Amino acid sequence: MPLTGVLHLIPSPLGEGNLDTVLPSEVQTLVQRLSTFIVERPKTTRAFLKQIGHPLPLSDLEILTLDEHTGEHELPHLLVPLQAGKDVGLLSEAGAPAVADPGGNLVRLAHKTGIVVQAHVGPSAILLALMASGLHGQRFCFHGYLPSEKSARVQALSNIERESREKKQTQIFIETPYRSQRLFLDILATCNKGALLCLAVNLTTAQEFVGTRTLQAWQRELPDITDQPTTFLLLA
């Protein structure tokens, strides 16, 4: 039976900036060697590959899409190049693939079918935010995206705050950038004013801002994070 290729999980930049500060040279060299990629957004990936100096013309690369609209029945097709012996790179839109990212289902299927999976070092907004927050780093829970509908979102925030208080646990969640300010205001309106909230905004970029304060303190100095990629960390 022929050997399968390796599915390489390759973190991508969280924003614009010098790649050398966020991605090890070994990982950049690996990306330059690969010619097949499974990605969330081809346009973003092409810009990344151009920045990284891929030696092949972008038109010669095989770029397959895996996003929130990809059905379970489509996943086996994405593994065909690997089953033919070709190494493939899995890239998220930003940060670590398969973490708050549709790539997780493909990774699970790769394990099930005997394909070797290898994760590589690079930026993760979740871990960077937790490190910089000063909040509880030994007990934490990542919730991903909260509901987009307001009443469900407010209920989720109440549940998250209660879980944090009962388990003494940092609660981490994210939002689509254009809804970041809305979520921030909902946190201020819903949670106890003595709770600690960290906003980790534009991580690894020149516009990076990380601040941890009580909700009461945030209300006195209200930043505008509209359209800013933000990781939220709450400790009741």
N, C-alpha and C positions, 0 to 999 in steps of 0.2 A: 504494500500500500504506500503511495507516495506521501512524503512528509508535507504537512500543511505549513503555510506561512505563519508569521507571528502577528498578532493584533497589537499594535503599539498604541497605548493611550497617551496622547501628547497634549499637555496643557498649552493653551494659547494665551496671548496677552490680555489683560483686563482692560487696557486702554492704550492710547498712543504713547510712544516713548521708545527708549533705547532697549532693543531686545536683549542685549548682553546683560542688562541689570535684572532680568526676570527669567531668562531661559538659558540654562547651561550650554556651553559650546558643544558638548557631546550630543545634546538633544537637537540642536540646530543642525549638526552634521547628519544625524539620523534622518531628519526631515528632508534634507537635501538629497538623501539616497533613495527615498521612497518615491514611487510614481503613482500610487493609488491611495486615495484618501476617502474616508467616510466622514461627512461633515454636516453640521447643522445648517449653515448658510454658505453656499458656494461663493458668493460675492465676498464675504468676509474672509474666507479661506484663501481666495486668490490674492487679496491684498496682503495677507500674512505671508504667503509663499513668495510673493514679489519682494516683500521687505526682507525676508530671510535669505534672498538671493538663490532661489532654486535654479539649478543649472539647466533644467529643461524648459522649453517654452510652455507656458501655462496651457496652451491648446493641446499639448501632447500628454498632459496628465489626466488620469481617470479620477474624476471627482463625483462621488456618489452621495446622495442626500439622505440624511436620517434626521427627521424633525418630529414635532409633536403630532404631525399628521400621518406619519409612517405607521402602517398597520402591522400587527404581529405576523401576518401571512407574508409580508414583504421582507422580513428580516433574513430568511434563508438565502435570498438572492444576493444580499449584501456580503455574505460570507463566501460566495463563489470564488472570487479571486484568491482568498486565503486557502480554500480547499484545493486550488490549483497550484499552490506552493508559493504564492506571492505574499511578501510582507506588506501590511496595510497600516496606515495611520488613522486613528480615530481622533477627531478634533471637535471640541465644543465651540460654541459661539464665543465664549470667553471663559478662561479659567480651566479648571480640571474637568475632563470629559467623564461622563457617567455619574457625576455628582450634581444633583438638581438639573438633570440633563437627560434627554431621551436615549443616550447611548447605553444606559445601564441595561436595558433589555437585550441589546445586541451582545454585550459582554457576557451576560448570563447564558445566552444561546451558544456563544463561542465556547464557553466552558463545557456545556452539555455535549457539544459535538467534538470535543477533544482538541480544540485549537488553543495554542499557547497564547496567553494574555500577559503583556508586560506594561506596567505603569511607569511613567517617567516623571522626573522632578520638574516642577514649574509652579506658577502662581495659582493659589486657591484663595478666593476672596473670603471664604468661610473661615479657614484656619488663620489667615493673616488678620482678619478682623478680631477673632477670638484672642489671638496673641496680643494685639495692641489695645484691647478693650480694658484690661485690668479686672475683668469679671471672672467668675468661677471657671477655671480651665480644666478641672478634673471631672466635673459633672455638667454636661451640656447636652442639648437636644436641638437638632436642626429640623425645622418644619417646612423648608422650601417656601413656596409661594402661598400666601393666605388667600382666602376666597375674594373674588373681585366684587361680589355683591355686598353692599354696605352692612346690612344686618348680620349676614353670615360672617363677615370679616370682624365686626365688633364682638360677636360671640366667640370667635376663634381667639381674639386677643384676651378676652376674659378667661378663657380656658387656659391659655398659655401662661398668663400671670398666676393663676391658681396653681398650675403645675410647678412653676418656678418656686413659688412660696413653699409648697408642700415638700418638694424634693430638693430644695436649696440648689437649684439647677439653672444655669444660664440658658436662655431660650434664644435661638438664632433663626432669623427668617429673612426673606428677600422680597423684592418687588420689582416689577417692570419699571425702568427709570421714569417714564412719564407719570407714573402713579406714586412715586416715592413721597412726595410732599403730602399727598392725600393720606397715605398710610401713617406718616409721621403725626399728622394732626389727629387721626383716629386714636393713636396710642396715647397722646396727651389727654384726649377727652375721655378715654375709657379706663385707663389704668391708674393705680394709686400714685399720688403725687410724690411719694417717697421712694418709688421704685427707681432703680438705676437703668438708664438707657444709653447704649453706645450707638452712635452713628458712624459708620465706616464708609466714607464717600470717596469715589474715584481712586481706589487703592492702586498703588504702584505708578501713578501718573504725577505730573507736575502739580495737578490740582488736588492731590490727596488731602483729605481732612479726616481725622479720627478724634472724636470727643466723647467722653463718658460723664454724664451728669444725672442728677435726679430729674424727674419730669418737671418738678416745680422750677428747677433752675433753667431747664430748656424753655419753659414758657416765658421766662424773663428775657431770654435772648433767642429769638426764633429764627433759625437759619432757613434759607430757601434752598431746598434740595430737588426742586422740580427738574426732571430730565437728567438727574445725576444718578449713576449706578451706586446703590447704597445697600450695605448689609446692616441689618438691625439686630441688636443684641439686648435682651431685657433680663434683668435680675431683680426679682421682687424682694 
